Amino acid sequence: MSQKIWLNRSDNHRYAALPFRSSNGRETERNRRSEHHVRSRRSGDCREYRESSSRRSIRLCSRPAAAEVEARGLGGSEFASLPDDILTKIAASFRYPELQAASLVCKSWSRALRPLRESMLFLRWGKRYKHGHGVRADLEKALDSFLKGADRGSTLAMVDAGLIYWETGRRDEGMALYRRAAVLGDPAGQCNLAISYLKAEPSNATEAVKWLYQSSHAGYVRAQYQLALCLHQGQGVDRDLHEAARWYLKAAEGGYVRAMYNVSLCYSFGEGLTRNHRLARKWMKRAADRGHSKAQFEHGLFLFSEGEMMNAVVYLELATRAGETAASHVRDVILQQLSVSSRVHVTSLADNWRALPSPV
C-alpha cells in the first residue's frame, strides 16, 4: 500500500538587505551591490536547502504510520471510526508488508487486521507445500493452508486455493473462490474468474469480458492480454481491432511476452496499429529474447533474410528445441553453409542461452 507523502514545510525565510539612504553616492552604490550580493547568496542557499530538504523528506516519510499521524495532529479517532468489516474488505488483497504498515496506524486497525496477518502465514506454508520449498510437496496440505488463509479473508489465499481446485478438476469450487476474490477487488481473482467463464461449458463470454475489464483497468497484464484477445476475436464483445491493439500494447509494455508477439503482428499487418516494420521487429525480438518460440522462429527468419547467418541459426535452434518443427528445416539449410567450428559455436551459444527475465 503506497503511503501518503507529506510535503515538508520549509522554515527557510528569504531576507533582503535594506538599502539606507545616504547623501554619499558611493555609499548608495555599495549598498546596491551589497543587496545584490546578499540576494544571490540567499538564492543559492535556497537551492541548497531545497535539495537537502528533498533528500530529508525521504527519511521523514519512512516513519511508521502511527508516528506520522501523531506528528500531524490527526489523532487515531478518525481512523478508528472506520468499521472493521469495511477495513478488512479494503485490505483483503494486501500482502504482508502492506498489512504490517496498516496495522501501525492505530490499535483498532491492528486488532481488525490480525486475521489477515495470520492468513499470510498460511499463505506462505501453502506455497511451500505446493512447490516443495523446504518441505515435501503435498497438494492436500497446500490446499488446506490456502483455505485457512482464505477463511481469514485473504484474497491471495482464495486465488491460490481456487487454482488448486481448478487444476484438480473441481472447477465449481475453484470458481466459487475466484468469485469471492473478484468481488473483493482482487485483479488476479477477477482475471481467473473471467478465464473460467471462457473455458466453462457452456462458456459465458459476456460475463468474462465484464471481469476482464475490471482487472485490466487495475493494471493486471494477463487480463489486459485476455481482454485484447476477446476484442480481437469478437468474443463476448463487438470486434474492435484498434481497442484490441491498445490492450495488447498495454500488456506488452507491462512485460507480458505473448502480448509482445501479438503487438509485433499488429505492427506487421497494420491491424489496429499503423503498419511499422521497425516496431514490428523490435517487439518480435523482445518476445524472442524472453523465450517465445514462435517469435524466435520468425526473428530467426528475419535475420536469415538480412544475411546474419550466425545469429539467425541460434534463434532457429532455440525455436526448434522449443518445438517449432518448421524452424529445423531452415536451420539445417544454414548449418550446411557453416564451417564445423561455426556449427560447434552455434550449439554452444544455444546451450548457454537464457531467456531475459520478464516481470510477469
Disulfide bonds with the S-S distance in Angstrom:
none
